[in-house]
Amino acid sequence: MNRFPALPQSSSQRIAPRVALSLILAAAVGQLFNNVALIKLDSFAVTIPMLLLMAAAAIAFFVPRPRPSDDTTLLVWMLLLGWQIFVGLVLGLVTEREWIQPFMLFFVYTTCFAIASRLSITRDDIVWAIYTLAVLLILFGALGVVQFILLNFFRIVPALPAERSAVPWNPVIDIYRTDGVLRPAGLSYEPSTYSIALSFALVLLLLLIGLVPFRNRRLLIVALLCLLAGSLTSLSLSGWAIAVPALFVSALNARFRRFIIPLILLVAVVAGIVFLAGFATVVTARLNDIAAGDDESANVRVLAALALLVHPSHDIARFFTGNGLGQNPAFAAMMDEVYLQRFAITETNIHNIFTVVRVTQGWVGIALHLVLLLSVARPDFRRNRSLYLPVFVMVFALHFSSGFYLDPAFWAILTLIAVLRSVDADQPAGRPALRPAIWNWKPSYRVSMLERR
């Protein structure tokens, strides 16, 4: 019997957690608008997702948390931060700008993760998050469709001005891969990033409506229509490639099965429209290029990144420590060996998070990164495995589709999963989850003993 029931809270007391949860969710799909630079300083830009994650952490810091609380994220944060400081000291990079700037980003994002992931929410709070996500999907899904129409039928280029773009977007940069069809990017870095964000938003939407009942079905239908239309007009195979496995796994859960048939019908209708418009040949031609090894994007995102992941280090020390954060000379030498000499690729960006961690933090960093992922997923594997499995599949696929490790959206995604795990759909609301705490061992132990009785 639980002798410490949760006290009821008024709606006014739940405003702060609901706002924080909505901000975390908006940052998690922040790749939909990550190209909006509010402030630009040389190669650094302050973007909206960054501010959303920081604001969520600031609010979550002042939200009361029930005890016992899970301090696993704090332990992981200490390990990650301590290892990176150690690597910087060993390699003598603590005074180099190439290390200081990415380290500050790493410090900010991981600190926000450590604080905001301990946010305590209820099922009623998740309803707010569903409304937030639905509105974002309608806005940015429709924006992609409008861009597609303006680009291909009116030859109007609706893009952010250069002074407000974190990365200048040119819609004709990859026109050779789409047989002349211009692709929308919304407010993202590029069409692929836009499509990946929509795919992740779809899986998150399925997770949220699987956690709590949501009665506004019309809003969900409109959001799904806008999402699918925006994703299909992006003509991005990378976005679809990471969404399909997650949606396939979703069918394993009974809560998601009622959405599978309507989803297939919606995809069939939109795909039929695309086929009738003559754009289906663009996709098939792209698939043929990938199969032949002639698609530069696929080589950059998959082959070169995986080759760099297993590329041997020059010495045993860097095998463990990596080259440190930032594009220093050692980093440039590895990129030259693998990307330029083996694949004739001049791009310096790595589209694989595992490879980014291995190159910058070594194989010890890879081990700590796996500990991070396990700390986020661990409780859900024990309770609602089939409910959260599609999201974990999506997170794993995300590692192979982008190198956005020092990116607020990536850390917001991990934060969101950690926050949602506190709401156990299989247990009564208000019952505290007994997990290890590094503070106040005695109270945690006493509550555990009372629960056993």
N, C-alpha and C positions, 0 to 999 in steps of 0.2 A: 504494500500500500504506500502511496506517495504522501508523505506527511508535509511536504512543502509545495502545495499547489500554487500555480502561477496566479497572481492577482489580476483581476480584469482591468483593462486600460481603456480609457475613453478615446474617441476618435481624434481629439485634439492632441493627446499624448502620442498618437501613432503617426503624426504628420512628419516628424523628423526622420524616422526609419523609412517611411514610404518615399520621401524625397530622396534620401540616400540610395535606396534600392533602385529607383527610377534613374538616378544619375549613373549608377554603376551599369545598369542595363544599356543606357544610351552610349556610355563609353565603350561597352563590349561590342557594340555594332558601329563603333566610331569610324571604322574604315569606310563607311558610307559618306563621311564628310571630313576625312582626315587631311584633305588638301587645302582646307581653309586655314590660311596663316593669319592669325590676328596680329602677331608681331614677328618680324623677320630680322635676325641678327646674323649676318654673314651666311654660314651654312646651317644655322639653327633657326627653327621656326616654332613659335608657340601656337599650338593648334587647339581646336575645340575639345577633342577627346582628352587631351592632357589636362585641361582645366576641369572637365567633368569628373575625371578620376580624382583629382586633388580635392575638389569640392565635396565629393562623396566621402572621402577619407576624413575630411575636416568635420563633417556632420556626424559621421559614424563614431568619431572619437568621443563625442559628448553624449551619445545615446547610451543609456544604462544597459548593462548586460547582466543577465541572470547568472548565478553561480550554481554549479561549477562550469567554467568556461574552457573552451578548447584553446590551448596556447601552442598548438603544433605550428601554426603559421608563424608565430614569433620565433620559435626555434629554427625553422627553415630560413627565415629572414636573417637571423644572426649568422647561420652557416654560410649562406650565399654572400652576404656582405663581407664577412670576415675573410672568406677565401679570396674574394676579389681584391681586398686590401693587401692580403699577403702576396698575391701574384704581382700586384703593382709595386710592392716594396722589393720583392726578389728580383724582378726584371728592371728595377730602377726607372719606372715609368711615372712615379707619383708627381713629378714636376713637369711632365710633358702634357701639352694641351691635347694631344691625340688620345691621352688616357683620361685626363681630368674631365673633359666635357662628356664623354659617354659614361664615365663613372657617376657623375652627378645625375644623369638621367636614370641610370641603374638604381642609384640610391633613392631617388624620388619615387620611381614606379614600385620598387619592392617595398618601400615604407608604406605607400598607399595601400598596397596589397595586404601587408601585415596588419594594418589598422582596420581597413574597411571589411576584410574577410571575417572579422569577429562580430559583425553587425548581427543583432538578433531581430528576426522578423517573424510574422505570423502568416497564415494562409490569406487572410484578408489583405495584407500588404501586397501580396503577389498580384492581386487583381489590378492594383494601380500599375504595376509593372507591365501587365498585358496591354492595358490601354496605351501606355507609353510606347511599347514596341509596335502596336498596331498603327498608331499615328505615324511613327517613323517610317514604317514600311509603305504606307500610302503616299507619304510625301516624296520619299526618295525613289520608290518604284515608279511612280508617275513621272518624276523628273527624268529618269532614264528613258522612258518612252517618248517624252516630249523632245528630249535631246536627239533621239534616234530619228524622229520625224523631221526635225529642223535640219539635221545634218544631211540626210539622204534625199529628202524631197524638196527642201528649200535652200540647201547649201548655205545655211546660216550656222556659224560656229558659236554656240552658247558656252563659253568657258570663263573661268575666273580670270580677272586681270592678273598680270605677272606679279604685281606688288602684293597681291593677296593669295598667291598660290605657293604652297610649300615646295611643290615640284611642278614646274610648268608643264601643262598637258597639251599635247599636239595630237588631235584626232587622226591625222594622216600619217602618223609615225609607223603604223603597222598595217597600212592599207593593202600592202602586197600580200598579206596573209588572208585577207578576207575578200579577195577578188573585187576590190573597189568599194566595198560596203564600209561605211564609217560607223564606228562603235561608240556608244555613249559611255561615259565614266561617272556620271552624276557629279558629286563633289569629291571624288576619290582621286588617288594618284593616277590610276589607269583603269581601263575597262575590266581587267582581270581582278583587281582589288575590289572594285565595285560588285562584281559577280560573287566573289568569295564572301563578302560581307552579307549580301542578300541570302546566300546559301546558309551561312551560320545563323542569320536571323530566323530563317525558316525552322531550323532545328530547335533553336531556343523557344520559338513560339509553340512548337509541339510539346516541349518540356513543360512550359508554364501552364498550358491548358490541360496537361496531364496531371499537374500537381493540384490545381483547384478548378472547380466548375466555373465556366465563363458563359453567361447567358446571352451576350450580345453577339449572336451568330452573324448578323449582317455585317458588322464591323470586321469580323474575322474573314468573311468571304471577300470583302473589298480589299482587305490587306493582302490576302493570298493572291488575288488577281493582279494587284499592282506589283507584288513581289515577283511572281512568275513572269509577268510581261517584261519587267525591267531586266530580269536575269537572262531571259531568252534573247532579248534584243542586244545584250552585251556580247553575244556570240563568244563567250569565254568558256573554253573547255576545262580550264583549271577550276573554275567555280563549280561547274557541274560535276567534275570528277571527285571533289571532296564532299559534295552533297549526296550523291547517289548511294555510297556505302552507308552513310548515316541514316538515310531514309529507309534503306533496306533493313537495317537493324531495328528501326522503329517498328516494323511490322511484327517483331517478336513480342512486343508488349501489347497486351489486350487494350490498354487505354488509348493506344495510338491507332488501332486497327480501324476504328470508325472514321478516321481521317484519311486513310490510305486511298480508298476508292474515290471519294470526291477530289483528292489531290491528283490522282491519275487522270481523272476526267478533265480537270482544269489544265493539266499539262498537255493532254491530247488536243484540247481546243486551241490553246495558244500555239502549240507546235504546228497544228494544221494551218493556222493563219500564216505562220512563218513560211511553211512549205508552199502554200499557194502564192505567197509574195515572191517566191523564187530565191529565198535565202538558204534553202536546205543544202544546195550544192556547195555553199561556202563551208559548211561544217564538214561535209564529206571530203572535200579537198584538203581541209586542214588535217583531218585524221589520216589521210593518205601520206601527207608530208611527215607527220610524226612517225608513222610506221616505217617510212623510208629513211628516217634519221636526218631529214632535211629541214626540220622545223627548228629555227634558232631558239625560240622561246622555250620549247620543251627541253632542248639541250642545256640551256642556262638553268632552268628550274629544277631539272631532275638529274641528268647525267653528270654534268660538271660538279654540281653540289655534292652528289653522292661520292664522286671520285675524290673530292677534296676532303670529305668526311673520313675516308680510310687512308688518305695520303700519309705516309710515314713522316714523323717529325725529324728534324735535323739532329737533335740531341735528346737524351733521356730526360733532361729537365723540362724541356718544352712539351714533351709527351704528357707530363703531368700538369704543368702550369698553363700551357697554351702561350699565345703571343701577347696577351693583355688586350683590354678593350681598346677599340680604335684602330684605324688603318695605319699602323706603324710600318717601318721598313720590313720587319719580319713577316707581317701580314701580306705586304705587297709582294714579297719574294714567293710566298706560297701561291698566291693568285697567279703570278707569272708562270710558275711551273705547271700548274694544273689548267687554269682557264685559258691562258694565252698559248702555251706551247702544245698542249694536248688537244684542246678543242677550238683554238683560234678565236676565243671569246675575249673581247677587250673590256667587257662590263666588270666593274669591281664589286657589284652587289651580290650577296649570297642569298639565294631563295630557298633556304632550308635552315630552320631554327636549330636543329641538332648540329648542323655543320657550323653555324655561327658560334654556338656554345663551345664546341670542340676546339675550333681555331683560336678563340679568344681566351677560354678558361681551361683548356686541356681536358683530358679524360677524367680528371677529378671533378671538373666542372660538369661534365656529362653525368657523372654519378649523382652529384648534388641536384642537378636539374631533374633527374628521375625521382629523387627523393621529394622534390617539390611537387611533381605531378602526382606522386603516390599520396602525399599528404592531403591533396585536394580531393582525390578520388577514393581514398581508403574507406571512410565511413559509408559511402554510398554503395560500395561493393558488398558491404555486409547487410544493407537494408533494402534499398530499391535498385538492385543491379540493372534490371531490364529497363527501368525508367530513365536512368542516367546514361546507360550505355551508348545511345546515339550521340550524346554530347561528347563523351570521351572519344568515340570514334572520330568525331569532327575535329576535336582538339589535336588528336594524333595526326590526322590528315593535314591539318593546318601547318604542322611543322614542316611538311614536305612541299608546301605550296607557296610559302613566303619566308623571308628572313626577318620578319618584324619582331625581333626579340626585344630590342630597346624601343618598344612601341606601347603607348598607353592602352590600345585596344587589346593586346595580348594579355597584359596584366589585369585588365578589367574583366576579361573572360574568365581567368582563373579565380578572380575575386568573386564573380557572380556565382560560379559553381560552389565555391566554399560557403557563400551566404545561403544559397538554396538548400544545401545539405542539412542546414539546421532545422528545416521544415520536413519532418518525416511523414510522408503521406500514409504510412501504414500504422502510425501510432497516434494516440489521442493528442490533440493540440494542448500545448502548455506543459507537457511532460519534458523535463530537461534531459538532454542526451548526455550520458555519462562518458566523458572522454578525458584523456589525461590533461592535467593542468600543471604548469611549472610553478605557479604561485598558490599559496594556501593549500598545502597538501592535506592538512588535517581536516578542514571542512569537506574537501572532495571525498576523502576516505570515509568520513562519517555518513555523508549522503549515500555513498555506495553501499555501506552496510545496512542503512535503513531500507534502501531499495530491495536488498536481498531478502529482508524479512517480509 
